[in-house]
Amino acid sequence: MTTQDGKVHDARELLSTRSDSIRAANKRKVLRAVMIQPSTQVQIAKRTHLSQGTVSGVVQELEAERVFRVDGGDGERGKRVSIGSVRGVAAGVEVGHDRLTVAVRRVDSEDTLHRVVNFGVTQGLDTWRRECAQMIKDLVADTGLGTEHLVSIGLGIPAAIDPRSGEISQVAASLDWDLQGSPPRWFARDFPNVPVIPDNECNFAAYGEHVYGHGRDRETLLFVKSSAGIGAGFLIGGNIIRGRHGLAGEIGHLTMDPRGDFCRCGSRGCLETLVGGTRLVEQVRRAYAGYHRDLPSSLENLIERAKGNDNVCRNVVRVAADNIGLALARVSNIINPDLIVIGGELGRAGDLVIGPASETLRRNALEGMFAHSEPTEIKQSDLGMLAGPRGALAFALNVDHQPS
Ligand SMILES: [Zn+2]
């Protein structure tokens, strides 16, 4: 297919060349990198681990076919490579406790469309899956394309996925959640032949921060999602660290006090029993019981009040931040991250959380992390609630999924 006669390339076709020659594989790699993000050739080489020469060859070839557009910048290497006449669209999903977020982007555009609805795993697999499929269809239609152009779906779920089998190894949260079967096949009926790439939602959020947020060019990145529950994902050299069973990064179940409250995981005194959103709301309600009629109904609401002049809410957030800082100090002494990003609802509290968490981290982690020209630091998520869906979208686009 060429565009000389006005025809447009099909992204799915370009990516599904059955040839497994190194040349074809490199071509797909470069194409995927540019679909994730328009970049200079130097950046593409860095991200794909291909040589400058290989990247330059592929770029020239695909520019001639008008798959790529090359413009701006100083000299060959500084020019920006973006997607040209190609039809394709990708989706990223984050399923939470009671929130479902879908992001969709055309591969030839940097504008991500997204939609959020207030239900998730607590409503049951069939319900949220049906809603999710409809949201993907609607958003794809909003981009001006049809689902026949859907390249891949990244699916972030609150569960641990066995990295070897792609099956669920543990539902990371409440035991009555119905997350059954094989996630890669959950959308087989709605989107036949579209690869669905599942992973833990915090892993995808970490990946999103690495590609589009504060984590760019950072070697070791820890992303902490602090919402109803608390989880984390981490990357070293751009690779998601999952561990053998996909359970790496379960910071919420780090024991902070072996004699503390029981946790839903069965253990005692986990970080989540101290800073989980539901627990924080409970703490405020207890403090005001009998005195205040207008009590916070959600973590979001609690944070709004903390930013205002509600002393109880502000102190509850401060103590939570302090506990998060202590947990981060323990994790940092093991993985020594260059950047820690805090996302989720609590991340949106900004300095109310980042300030005390940073102080506690500094007090409790090894000094060498801070007595350095590039010290370990904590930042608020750059992408907010879209870190997960955007990360899922990018990660799935990057998987070289060849039809069998
Ligand atoms: Zn626990």
Residues whose N, C-alpha, C, O or C-beta is under 5 A from the ligand:
A	BS01	ZN	G252 H253 C263 R264 C265 S267 C270
